[in-house]
Every structure is written in C-alpha cells, then in structure tokens.
Amino acid sequence: MPTGTSGSTPVDRYFAVPMALLALTFPVFFFGGDSGRTAGWLLYCAGLLLTVCGFMYCVVARRSASFGGASCAIGAVIIGVLALNGYGWPW
C-alpha cells in the first residue's frame, strides 16, 4: 500500500539502501587504487547481500518487491558484470 505523496512503499525504501551501496562501488574502485579494489568488492557484496535479504523478506512476508526490488536486482547484475569485466575477480 503506497504511503505519502511519492507512492513509494516501505519495501521500495528498503531497497534504496542496497542501491546506494551498489552505486558507491565504481567510485571506490576508480579512486581507491589497490585498496579500493578490495573495498569496492566489499561494497558490492554488501549491496548484493542486502538485496537478497530484501527478496527473502518479501517471500516470507508475502509482499511484493515492486519496482524497488526489480531495479535493485537489475542494478546488481549490471554493476557486477561491469565490475568483473573492468577490475577482475575479487581474489
């Protein structure tokens, strides 16, 4: 059920947190040097983990992941592929 004037749901607002972590991945890779590569992969993994936890919550609570969950999942896949292509495996 939408709340407020924006039409976003609490689930959509939850998925903003992993999207913020995923969005920080590339600046950390780019500006961090060698230590940034490790930190970038940690940010990516944290964002991916929170995305999966959000989807698990939606399944258990029988809620719809809606637009926030879909955009977060698509973003995680695209960012993961680009990071892997540009910076190699995390190990």
MIKEKOL-303623 format. One record per residue (C-alpha): x, y, z; residue number from 1; residue in three letters. Coordinates in steps of 0.001 Angstrom, whole numbers, plus 500000, padded with zeros to 6 digits. Layout:
N
       u       v       w  seq  type
       X       Y       Z  NUM   ALA
...
//
This chain:
91
       u       v       w  seq  type
  500000  500000  500000    1   MET
  501585  503313  498950    2   PRO
  502335  505859  501622    3   THR
  502889  509579  501302    4   GLY
  502706  511526  498087    5   THR
  505584  509774  496331    6   SER
  503779  506456  496010    7   GLY
  506751  504507  497379    8   SER
  506248  501623  499755    9   THR
  508397  500655  502748   10   PRO
  509820  497810  500664   11   VAL
  510849  500277  497938   12   ASP
  512525  502471  500524   13   ARG
  514372  499447  501951   14   TYR
  515828  498630  498540   15   PHE
  517275  502165  498386   16   ALA
  519941  501100  500912   17   VAL
  521496  498308  498807   18   PRO
  521219  500513  495713   19   MET
  523250  503206  497482   20   ALA
  525938  500651  498346   21   LEU
  525959  499344  494786   22   LEU
  526178  502891  493424   23   ALA
  529278  503569  495547   24   LEU
  531074  500557  494092   25   THR
  532542  502189  490988   26   PHE
  533806  505421  492587   27   PRO
  535584  503316  495212   28   VAL
  537109  501089  492514   29   PHE
  538148  504096  490427   30   PHE
  539593  506354  493127   31   PHE
  540790  503726  495608   32   GLY
  543744  502130  493832   33   GLY
  544629  498621  495036   34   ASP
  542902  499011  498390   35   SER
  539893  500419  496568   36   GLY
  539541  497182  494672   37   ARG
  539073  495278  497922   38   THR
  536743  497919  499342   39   ALA
  534791  498051  496084   40   GLY
  534156  494325  496108   41   TRP
  533144  494513  499787   42   LEU
  530639  497271  498970   43   LEU
  529302  495255  496071   44   TYR
  528936  492127  498222   45   CYS
  527188  494093  500981   46   ALA
  524752  495566  498454   47   GLY
  524141  492164  496898   48   LEU
  523614  490562  500316   49   LEU
  521105  493239  501348   50   LEU
  519300  492790  498031   51   THR
  518984  489044  498599   52   VAL
  517831  489643  502194   53   CYS
  515191  492052  500902   54   GLY
  513885  489465  498472   55   PHE
  513865  486815  501194   56   MET
  511860  489156  503428   57   TYR
  509388  489738  500598   58   CYS
  508934  485980  500164   59   VAL
  508486  485292  503877   60   VAL
  506170  488270  504463   61   ALA
  504307  487629  501189   62   ARG
  504915  491147  499978   63   ARG
  505695  492366  496510   64   SER
  509242  493513  495849   65   ALA
  507745  496028  493425   66   SER
  509807  498499  491418   67   PHE
  512433  498981  494142   68   GLY
  513331  495304  494230   69   GLY
  513345  494930  490466   70   ALA
  515591  497937  489917   71   SER
  517935  496802  492676   72   CYS
  518274  493309  491192   73   ALA
  518862  494650  487680   74   ILE
  521376  497174  489002   75   GLY
  523234  494499  490963   76   ALA
  523595  492298  487881   77   VAL
  524772  495145  485652   78   ILE
  527208  496527  488229   79   ILE
  528562  493039  488943   80   GLY
  529199  492309  485273   81   VAL
  530852  495682  484680   82   LEU
  533000  495399  487829   83   ALA
  534096  491895  486908   84   LEU
  534925  492987  483371   85   ASN
  536781  496147  484417   86   GLY
  538525  495091  487623   87   TYR
  538742  491298  487546   88   GLY
  537817  488719  490136   89   TRP
  537888  489773  493777   90   PRO
  540598  487247  494687   91   TRP
//
